Amino acid sequence: MRFHKLRAGAFIGASLTCLALANVAHAEDAIAESDASANEIVVYGKGETRQVQEISSEDIVTLVPGTSPLKAIEKLPSVNFQAADPFGNYEWSARVSIRSFNQNQLGFTFDGIPLGDMTYGNHNGLHISRVISPENVGRVEVSQGAGTLGTQSTNNLGGTVETFSRDPEDHFAADAAVTYGSNETMRGFVRLNAGSANGARGYVSYAYGSTDKYKGKGTQDQHMVNAKLVVPIGAAEVDGWVSYSDRREQDYQDMSLDMLDRLGYDSDNLYGDWALAIKLADIANNIDSFNNTTGLPGADGLSDITGLAPSNPSAGKVFPDNYKSVDDAYYDAAGLRKDFVASLGVKAPLGDKVNLSVKGYYHNNRGMGLWATPYVPSPNGTPISVRTTEYEIDRGGIFGSLDIDLGSNQVSVGGWYEHNEFNQARRFYALGSRTDPGFSFRTYPKNPFYTQWEFDFTTDTLQYFVADKIDLGALKVNLGWKGFKVTNEADAVVQATYPEGKIKAEDWFQPHVGLVYELNDNAEVFAGFTQSTRAYASATTTGPFSTNQAGFDAIKNTLKPESSDTYEAGLRYNTSSFNGVVGVYLVNFQNRLQSVAVGSSIQGNPSALQNV
C-alpha cells in the first residue's frame, strides 16, 4: 500500500440570517421531508456526524435561469467550482472539486440514480445538466469526506453531491420564464403541473437554451424535457421520472499561458476562417525535421505530423502572425450529447417499524467529441479531417434499502446493482475541399473513412451497505460499512494499440464511524472516520485501458485501486440569527493512479498508468 498524499485542512463557515427569515431547518428534518422543494435552506447539517451542507431550490432560483446546480454549491466550504461560461454548463471546462479531490474522485447522483464520475468523456453516467432543468431541482446535498454511506457511487473518495428533483404540486399550475442576454443568449422554460391532494400528481417541462460563444464564433444550445409522476397507492408511493436532453456545444480552444501571451485573450478556434485553417495545416505539413521511420533528427521528405508528402509546398514553413504551431488553433471542435433517462421507484411500509425503498433506472447515451485535426488529412486532399471520439452508453440498474426502527437503533441495509455496456470509438471523417469544409460541427457525421479503434466495455457493479444510527440522548453514534465489487472488461471491435482484457476492483469492507454530541440547544461537536475505495474506469481514454496491451498485461494483476481514509472533527453553532461551523480534517490518499499522457490531446496516444 502506498500513501501518496497527506491532505489536511480546516474549514470555517458562517451564515447570518435576518430574524424575520430565521426559519432554518435541521438536516435530518429536511431529508425526511417528502417534498424536496420545501423552502428551508439547510446550511451546515445540524445533527449530522459528518460535514454536510445543503442548497435548496430557493438558492438555485436566485441564479440566472439555466445556471447549473453545481454553480450554486460553489459558496460552500471546501468546494471549488470552475467553468469557462457564466452558467457553469459548458462541460469541457466545468470542474468541481471538494477538499482538493478531483471531479472523477467524487460521487454524483440524481434522485439516487448514479451519474458516474460526471467527467466530459463519461463512460458510466452523465452530467447533471443533461438530466434535469435547474428549475426542477428541489435540493442539492453535499457530503464531504467520503460522502454518504448508501450513495450509489464507486468513486467517491472525496465526497458526494446528491441532487434531488422537486416533487409535483397537488394542484394545477403553470410556470414559464424567458431570458435574453448578451452574446445572443436566449432561454425559455415552461412547466405544467397537475394533481390532487390524495391522488396522482405530476409535471412535465420543456427548456431550450442557446448562446453564442463569448469569443470566436460558434453556438452552444440544448433541448431538455423532464417529466415526473407521483402516485400514492394505499400507504405506498410510486414515483417515475423521464428526461431527454439534446446538447450541442461548439468548443473553445484550450489556451496555455504562452498562447495567451502570443495570441491574446480573444484568440480561439478558427471557425469562420477556413482559409487560415488550411494555411496553418499546409505549413505544418511542410515541416520535415526528423525521420518518420527512425524517429531521429533529419529530413526524410515526409511531413513530421502526418508522415505523408507535403500537401502544399508553396505555403512555406513559417507560421503567420504569432502562431508557432498547428496546435495553436484548430478550425473547429464540438461536443454532441443525446441522453435519455428513466426511472421507476416505490416506497412502502412493511409493518409499523420497517420501510422499503426500491428504484430501477435506465440510461441511454449517444455522444461525440469532434475536432478538426490537421494530423490526419482527408482522402480528397484536404489537409484537415474530422476526428471523433464516439460514445454509446446503455446501462440499467436497481438499488434499494430496508430501514428498520429498533427504538434507539435505526438500522439500514441496502444494495445496488448496475450493468453497463459502453462502446467507444475513434473515427475520422472527410471534409469537403480546400475551399469549403462542407460540414457543420453541430451535426453528427456519417460515413467515416477510417476507424482507428473501437472497443466494447462491459462493467458490472455490485455494492451493499449496512448502517446503524444509535440514539443515546445527547450523543448520537453512526456505525456502518459498505463494500463493492466492480468488474471491467474490454473487447476490441477494431483492434489498435489499446488493450483487451479484464480487471476488477474489490473491497467488501469500507467502514464508517461517526458521532455527534449536543453540548446545548445551540452547539454540538462531531467527529468521524470513513474509508473509501475507487473502482477503475472502463474507457480507452482514461484508467487502466488507456495504455497499450503490454502495459495492461503488466499492471492488471498488481494495480491497486485508489483509496482514502478520512478523519474529521468540528463544532457547529446554530441560533435563529447565526449558523456557523468550524472543523478540521485529515485525508490519507493511498495508491494514487497517475496517468501520463504522451503527445498532445488531439493525437490520442496511449498513456502510461501506475500507482504512485
C-alpha positions in Angstrom: 0.0 0.0 0.0 1.3 3.4 -1.0 0.5 6.6 0.8 0.7 9.1 -2.0 -0.5 12.2 -0.3 -1.5 13.5 3.1 -4.2 16.1 2.9 -5.1 18.2 5.9 -7.1 21.3 6.3 -9.6 23.3 8.2 -12.9 24.9 7.1 -14.9 27.7 8.6 -18.4 28.7 7.5 -21.0 31.0 8.8 -24.4 32.3 7.9 -26.2 35.3 9.2 -30.0 35.3 8.8 -32.4 38.1 9.4 -34.7 37.3 12.3 -37.7 37.6 10.0 -36.3 34.9 7.8 -34.8 32.7 10.5 -36.6 29.5 9.5 -33.6 27.3 9.4 -34.3 23.5 9.3 -32.2 20.8 10.7 -30.6 18.5 8.2 -32.3 15.4 9.3 -35.7 17.1 9.2 -35.1 18.3 5.6 -34.1 14.9 4.5 -37.2 13.4 5.9 -39.4 15.9 4.0 -41.1 14.2 1.1 -41.2 17.5 -0.8 -37.7 18.4 -1.8 -38.8 21.8 -2.9 -39.5 23.0 0.7 -38.4 26.5 1.5 -35.9 25.6 4.2 -32.3 26.1 3.5 -30.1 23.8 5.5 -26.6 25.2 5.6 -24.5 23.2 8.0 -26.2 19.9 8.7 -27.1 20.1 12.4 -27.3 16.6 13.9 -25.1 15.0 11.3 -22.0 13.0 12.3 -20.1 14.3 9.3 -19.7 17.6 7.4 -22.9 18.1 5.3 -24.3 21.1 3.6 -27.5 21.5 1.6 -28.6 24.0 -1.0 -32.4 24.4 -1.5 -34.4 25.4 -4.6 -34.5 28.9 -3.2 -30.8 29.3 -3.6 -30.9 27.9 -7.1 -33.7 30.2 -8.4 -31.8 33.3 -7.4 -29.2 32.4 -10.1 -29.7 33.3 -13.7 -32.2 30.8 -15.3 -30.4 27.9 -16.7 -27.4 28.0 -14.4 -26.0 24.6 -13.4 -26.9 23.4 -9.9 -23.2 22.9 -9.4 -22.6 26.6 -9.5 -24.9 27.0 -6.5 -22.7 24.9 -4.3 -19.5 26.8 -5.0 -20.1 29.0 -2.0 -19.9 26.0 0.4 -16.8 25.4 2.5 -14.1 23.3 0.8 -16.0 23.3 -2.5 -14.3 24.7 -5.6 -16.2 25.1 -8.9 -14.6 26.4 -12.1 -16.2 26.9 -15.5 -15.4 28.9 -18.7 -19.0 30.0 -19.1 -21.2 32.1 -16.7 -23.8 29.3 -16.4 -21.4 26.6 -15.5 -22.9 24.3 -18.1 -20.1 24.1 -20.7 -18.9 20.5 -19.9 -15.5 20.6 -21.5 -14.4 23.3 -19.0 -16.7 22.8 -15.9 -14.8 21.2 -12.9 -15.9 20.8 -9.3 -13.5 19.7 -6.5 -14.1 19.0 -2.8 -11.2 19.2 -0.4 -8.8 19.1 -3.4 -10.2 15.8 -4.7 -10.9 16.0 -8.5 -14.3 15.6 -10.1 -13.6 12.0 -11.1 -12.9 11.2 -7.4 -16.3 12.4 -6.2 -19.7 10.6 -6.3 -22.7 12.2 -8.1 -26.3 11.0 -8.1 -29.7 12.3 -9.2 -32.7 11.1 -7.1 -30.4 8.2 -6.2 -29.6 7.4 -9.8 -25.8 7.1 -10.2 -24.3 9.7 -12.6 -20.8 8.2 -12.6 -17.8 10.5 -12.3 -19.6 13.2 -14.4 -16.5 13.8 -16.5 -16.6 15.1 -20.1 -16.0 11.7 -21.6 -18.2 9.9 -19.2 -18.3 6.1 -19.5 -20.8 5.3 -16.8 -23.2 8.2 -16.4 -23.9 11.8 -17.5 -23.6 15.4 -16.3 -26.3 16.7 -14.1 -27.1 19.5 -16.6 -28.2 16.8 -19.0 -30.7 15.1 -16.7 -32.7 17.9 -15.1 -33.5 21.5 -15.7 -32.4 23.8 -12.8 -36.0 24.9 -12.2 -36.9 21.3 -11.4 -34.2 20.9 -8.7 -35.5 20.6 -5.2 -32.3 20.5 -3.3 -28.6 19.6 -3.6 -26.8 17.9 -0.7 -23.1 18.0 -0.5 -21.4 15.5 1.9 -17.7 15.9 2.3 -15.1 13.3 3.4 -16.1 10.1 1.7 -19.7 11.0 1.4 -22.9 9.3 2.3 -22.6 5.6 3.1 -25.5 4.5 0.9 -24.7 6.6 -2.1 -24.8 4.7 -5.5 -21.1 5.5 -6.3 -17.8 3.6 -6.5 -15.6 6.6 -7.0 -16.4 8.9 -4.0 -13.0 9.3 -2.4 -13.6 12.9 -1.5 -17.3 13.3 -1.1 -20.7 13.1 -2.8 -23.0 15.6 -4.5 -26.6 14.4 -4.5 -29.2 16.3 -6.5 -32.9 15.7 -5.9 -35.9 16.7 -8.1 -38.7 18.7 -6.7 -42.0 16.9 -6.1 -45.1 17.8 -8.1 -47.7 20.0 -6.5 -51.2 18.8 -5.7 -53.0 21.3 -7.9 -52.9 22.6 -11.4 -50.1 25.1 -12.0 -48.2 26.6 -15.0 -44.8 28.2 -14.9 -42.9 30.0 -17.7 -39.8 32.0 -18.0 -37.9 33.7 -20.8 -34.3 35.0 -20.6 -32.4 37.1 -23.1 -28.8 38.4 -22.7 -25.6 39.3 -24.3 -23.9 37.0 -26.9 -27.4 36.2 -28.2 -28.2 34.3 -25.0 -31.7 33.0 -25.2 -33.5 30.6 -22.9 -37.1 29.6 -22.4 -38.7 27.3 -19.8 -42.3 26.1 -19.4 -43.7 23.6 -16.9 -47.2 22.3 -16.5 -48.3 20.7 -13.2 -51.4 18.8 -12.4 -52.5 16.7 -9.4 -54.8 16.3 -6.4 -54.2 16.2 -2.7 -54.8 12.4 -2.3 -54.2 11.2 -5.8 -51.7 11.2 -8.6 -49.7 14.4 -9.3 -47.1 15.2 -11.8 -45.4 17.7 -14.1 -43.8 18.0 -17.5 -41.4 20.7 -18.6 -39.5 21.8 -21.6 -36.5 24.0 -21.8 -34.4 25.4 -24.6 -31.3 27.5 -24.2 -28.9 28.9 -26.7 -25.9 31.2 -26.6 -23.1 32.3 -28.9 -19.6 31.8 -27.7 -18.2 34.9 -26.0 -15.1 34.8 -28.1 -14.6 33.3 -31.5 -17.6 32.0 -33.5 -20.0 29.2 -32.6 -23.1 28.3 -30.8 -23.9 26.2 -27.7 -27.5 25.1 -27.2 -29.7 22.4 -25.6 -33.2 21.0 -25.7 -34.4 19.4 -22.4 -37.6 17.6 -21.5 -38.4 16.5 -17.9 -41.4 14.6 -16.6 -42.2 13.4 -13.1 -45.2 11.4 -11.7 -46.0 10.5 -8.1 -48.9 8.1 -7.4 -49.9 7.1 -3.9 -51.2 3.5 -3.6 -52.5 2.9 -0.1 -49.6 3.5 2.3 -47.1 3.1 -0.5 -46.0 5.6 -3.1 -44.8 5.1 -6.6 -42.7 7.7 -8.5 -41.5 7.8 -12.0 -39.0 10.1 -13.9 -38.3 10.6 -17.6 -35.8 13.1 -19.1 -34.4 13.7 -22.6 -31.6 16.0 -23.5 -30.0 17.0 -26.8 -27.0 19.2 -26.3 -24.6 20.6 -29.0 -21.7 22.8 -28.0 -19.0 24.3 -30.2 -15.8 24.3 -28.2 -13.3 27.0 -27.2 -9.7 26.4 -27.9 -7.6 25.3 -24.9 -5.2 28.1 -24.1 -1.8 27.9 -22.4 -0.2 31.0 -20.8 2.3 31.1 -23.7 -0.6 31.1 -26.2 -2.4 33.9 -24.3 0.8 36.0 -24.3 1.4 35.5 -28.1 -2.2 35.4 -29.4 -4.1 37.4 -26.9 -7.1 36.6 -24.7 -9.6 36.8 -27.6 -7.8 34.0 -29.5 -9.9 31.0 -30.3 -10.5 28.3 -32.8 -10.8 29.4 -36.5 -14.4 28.6 -37.2 -15.4 31.0 -40.0 -11.9 31.3 -41.4 -11.4 28.1 -43.3 -8.6 29.6 -45.4 -6.4 30.3 -42.4 -7.1 26.8 -41.0 -6.0 25.3 -44.4 -2.9 27.6 -44.4 -1.8 26.5 -40.9 -2.3 22.8 -41.8 -0.3 23.2 -45.0 2.6 24.9 -43.2 2.7 22.2 -40.5 2.7 19.6 -43.2 5.7 21.1 -44.8 7.9 20.9 -41.7 10.3 18.0 -42.0 12.8 17.9 -39.2 13.0 14.2 -38.3 12.9 10.8 -39.9 9.4 9.2 -39.6 10.8 5.7 -39.6 13.7 6.0 -37.2 12.5 9.0 -35.1 15.9 10.5 -35.4 16.7 14.1 -36.5 17.0 14.6 -40.2 14.6 15.1 -43.1 13.0 12.2 -45.0 10.8 14.1 -47.4 7.7 13.4 -45.3 5.7 15.6 -43.0 6.5 15.3 -39.3 2.9 15.4 -38.2 1.2 13.2 -40.9 4.0 11.0 -42.2 2.9 11.9 -45.7 4.2 14.1 -48.5 3.7 17.8 -48.0 0.2 18.9 -49.0 1.2 22.4 -50.4 4.9 23.1 -50.5 4.3 26.7 -51.7 2.8 27.5 -48.3 6.3 27.5 -46.8 7.4 26.6 -43.3 6.8 29.8 -41.4 3.6 30.3 -39.5 1.9 33.7 -39.9 1.4 36.4 -37.2 2.2 35.0 -33.8 1.2 31.4 -34.5 4.1 28.9 -34.0 2.3 25.6 -34.1 -0.7 23.9 -35.8 -2.0 23.2 -32.2 -2.4 27.0 -31.5 -5.8 26.9 -33.2 -7.9 24.3 -34.9 -10.7 25.1 -37.4 -13.5 23.9 -35.0 -14.4 21.5 -32.3 -17.6 20.4 -30.6 -19.3 18.2 -28.1 -22.6 16.5 -29.0 -24.6 14.6 -26.5 -28.1 12.9 -26.5 -29.4 11.3 -23.3 -32.5 9.5 -22.2 -33.0 8.7 -18.6 -36.0 6.9 -17.0 -36.6 5.5 -13.5 -39.4 3.9 -11.5 -39.4 3.7 -7.8 -41.6 2.6 -4.9 -41.6 3.4 -1.2 -43.7 1.3 1.1 -44.0 0.4 4.8 -43.7 -3.3 5.7 -45.4 -3.1 9.1 -45.0 -0.4 11.7 -41.2 -0.4 12.0 -39.9 -1.4 8.6 -39.8 0.7 5.4 -38.8 -0.5 2.0 -37.5 1.7 -0.8 -36.6 0.3 -4.3 -35.8 2.1 -7.6 -34.9 0.8 -11.0 -33.4 3.0 -13.7 -32.2 3.1 -17.4 -29.9 5.4 -19.2 -29.0 5.6 -22.9 -26.5 8.0 -24.3 -25.1 8.8 -27.7 -22.3 11.3 -28.0 -19.3 12.6 -29.9 -16.4 14.8 -29.3 -15.3 16.3 -32.6 -12.1 18.0 -33.6 -10.8 19.4 -36.9 -7.5 17.6 -36.9 -4.6 18.5 -39.2 -2.8 15.3 -38.1 -4.9 13.2 -40.5 -5.8 14.6 -43.9 -9.0 13.8 -45.7 -8.7 11.3 -48.6 -9.7 14.0 -51.1 -6.5 16.1 -50.5 -7.9 18.5 -47.9 -5.2 18.7 -45.2 -7.8 18.5 -42.3 -10.3 15.9 -41.3 -12.9 15.5 -38.6 -11.6 13.4 -35.7 -14.2 12.0 -33.3 -14.3 10.2 -30.0 -17.7 8.5 -30.1 -19.6 7.3 -27.0 -22.6 5.0 -26.6 -23.8 4.1 -23.1 -26.6 1.6 -22.4 -26.9 0.9 -18.7 -29.5 -0.1 -16.3 -29.7 -0.9 -12.6 -31.6 -1.2 -9.4 -31.0 0.0 -5.9 -32.9 -0.2 -2.6 -32.8 -0.1 1.1 -34.6 -1.6 4.1 -35.0 0.8 7.1 -35.7 -0.9 10.5 -36.8 1.0 13.6 -35.4 -0.7 16.7 -36.0 2.1 19.2 -32.7 3.7 19.9 -31.2 1.9 16.9 -32.2 2.8 13.4 -30.8 0.1 11.1 -30.5 0.4 7.4 -29.3 -2.2 4.9 -29.2 -1.7 1.2 -27.7 -2.6 -2.1 -27.1 -1.6 -5.7 -26.5 -3.5 -8.9 -25.7 -2.0 -12.4 -24.9 -3.5 -15.8 -23.3 -1.0 -18.1 -22.4 -1.6 -21.8 -20.2 1.2 -23.2 -19.0 1.5 -26.8 -16.2 3.9 -27.5 -14.6 4.5 -30.9 -12.1 6.8 -32.6 -13.1 7.7 -36.2 -12.2 10.1 -39.0 -14.5 11.8 -41.5 -13.6 13.7 -44.6 -14.1 17.4 -45.0 -15.3 18.9 -48.3 -12.5 20.6 -50.1 -9.7 23.1 -49.7 -12.1 26.0 -50.3 -15.2 24.8 -48.3 -15.3 22.4 -45.3 -18.7 21.2 -46.4 -19.6 20.1 -42.8 -21.1 21.6 -39.6 -19.6 20.5 -36.4 -23.0 20.8 -34.8 -24.2 17.7 -36.7 -23.3 14.0 -36.3 -21.0 13.0 -39.2 -21.6 9.9 -41.3 -19.5 7.5 -43.4 -16.1 7.6 -41.7 -13.1 6.9 -44.0 -11.1 5.4 -41.1 -11.9 3.8 -37.8 -8.7 3.9 -35.7 -10.1 1.8 -32.9 -13.4 0.7 -31.4 -14.0 -1.1 -28.1 -16.9 -2.6 -26.2 -16.7 -2.3 -22.5 -18.8 -4.2 -20.0 -18.9 -3.1 -16.4 -20.8 -4.9 -13.6 -21.2 -3.2 -10.3 -22.4 -4.9 -7.1 -22.5 -2.8 -3.9 -24.1 -3.2 -0.4 -24.1 -1.2 2.8 -25.1 -1.7 6.4 -25.7 1.3 8.8 -26.8 1.7 12.4 -27.8 5.1 13.9 -27.7 4.8 17.7 -29.5 7.5 19.7 -28.1 7.8 23.2 -29.8 11.1 24.0 -27.3 13.9 23.7 -24.9 11.5 22.0 -25.7 10.0 18.6 -23.4 7.4 17.0 -23.4 6.2 13.4 -21.7 2.9 12.6 -21.6 1.1 9.3 -19.8 0.0 6.3 -20.2 -0.6 2.6 -18.5 -2.9 0.1 -18.4 -3.5 -3.6 -17.0 -5.5 -6.5 -16.7 -3.8 -9.9 -15.6 -5.9 -12.9 -14.4 -4.1 -16.0 -13.9 -5.9 -19.3 -12.7 -4.6 -22.7 -13.3 -6.3 -26.0 -11.9 -4.9 -29.3 -14.2 -4.4 -32.2 -11.4 -2.7 -34.2 -8.1 -3.6 -32.7 -5.4 -1.0 -32.1 -2.7 -0.4 -29.5 -5.2 -0.2 -26.7 -5.7 -3.4 -24.7 -8.3 -6.1 -24.3 -8.8 -7.9 -21.0 -10.5 -7.8 -17.6 -9.7 -6.1 -14.3 -11.6 -5.8 -11.1 -11.7 -3.6 -8.0 -13.0 -5.4 -4.9 -13.3 -4.1 -1.4 -16.1 -5.7 0.7 -15.4 -3.7 3.9 -15.2 0.1 3.9 -16.0 1.2 7.4 -17.7 4.4 8.6 -17.8 5.6 12.2 -19.2 8.9 13.3 -20.6 10.7 16.4 -22.3 13.9 17.3 -22.7 15.3 20.8 -25.1 18.0 21.7 -23.5 20.5 24.1 -26.6 22.6 24.4 -29.6 23.7 22.3 -27.3 25.7 20.1 -23.9 23.9 20.0 -22.7 20.4 19.1 -19.4 18.7 18.3 -19.0 16.0 15.7 -16.3 13.6 14.6 -15.9 10.8 12.2 -13.8 8.3 10.2 -14.6 6.9 6.8 -12.7 4.6 4.4 -13.5 4.6 0.7 -12.2 2.9 -2.4 -12.5 4.0 -6.0 -13.2 1.5 -8.9 -11.4 1.6 -12.2 -12.8 3.3 -15.3 -13.8 1.4 -18.4 -12.6 3.5 -21.3 -9.6 3.8 -23.7 -9.2 7.5 -22.8 -8.7 7.0 -19.0 -7.9 4.4 -16.5 -6.1 1.0 -16.9 -7.4 0.6 -20.5 -5.8 3.8 -21.7 -2.4 2.1 -22.0 -1.2 -0.5 -24.6 -1.6 -4.3 -24.4 1.8 -4.9 -22.9 1.3 -2.2 -20.3 -2.1 -3.5 -19.3 -0.9 -7.1 -19.0 1.9 -5.8 -16.8 -0.4 -4.0 -14.4 -3.7 -5.9 -14.4 -2.7 -8.2 -11.5 -0.7 -5.7 -9.5 -2.6 -2.4 -9.9 -4.3 -1.3 -6.7 -7.5 0.9 -6.7 -7.2 4.3 -5.2 -8.5 4.6 -1.6 -8.8 7.3 1.1 -9.0 7.4 4.9 -10.8 10.5 6.1 -10.7 11.8 9.6 -12.7 14.9 10.6 -14.0 16.7 13.6 -15.7 20.0 14.2 -18.0 22.3 16.1 -21.4 23.6 14.9 -23.3 26.6 16.4 -26.9 27.3 15.4 -29.2 30.1 16.5 -32.1 31.8 14.8 -29.8 34.5 13.5 -26.5 32.8 13.1 -25.3 29.4 11.8 -21.6 28.5 11.9 -19.2 25.6 11.7 -15.5 25.2 12.3 -13.8 21.9 11.5 -10.6 20.1 10.7 -10.0 17.1 8.5 -7.1 14.8 7.6 -7.1 12.6 4.5 -4.7 9.8 3.7 -4.9 9.3 -0.1 -3.5 5.9 -1.0 -2.5 4.1 -4.2 -3.0 7.2 -6.4 -3.2 6.3 -10.1 -1.0 8.5 -12.2 -1.7 8.6 -15.9 0.9 10.3 -18.1 -0.3 11.5 -21.5 2.0 11.1 -24.5 1.8 13.9 -27.0 -1.0 16.5 -27.5 -4.6 15.6 -26.8 -5.7 15.7 -30.4 -3.1 12.9 -31.3 -4.8 10.5 -28.9 -1.7 8.4 -28.0 -1.9 5.7 -25.3 -1.0 6.9 -21.8 1.2 5.3 -19.1 -0.5 4.3 -15.8 0.8 3.3 -12.5 0.3 3.6 -8.7 2.4 6.4 -7.3 
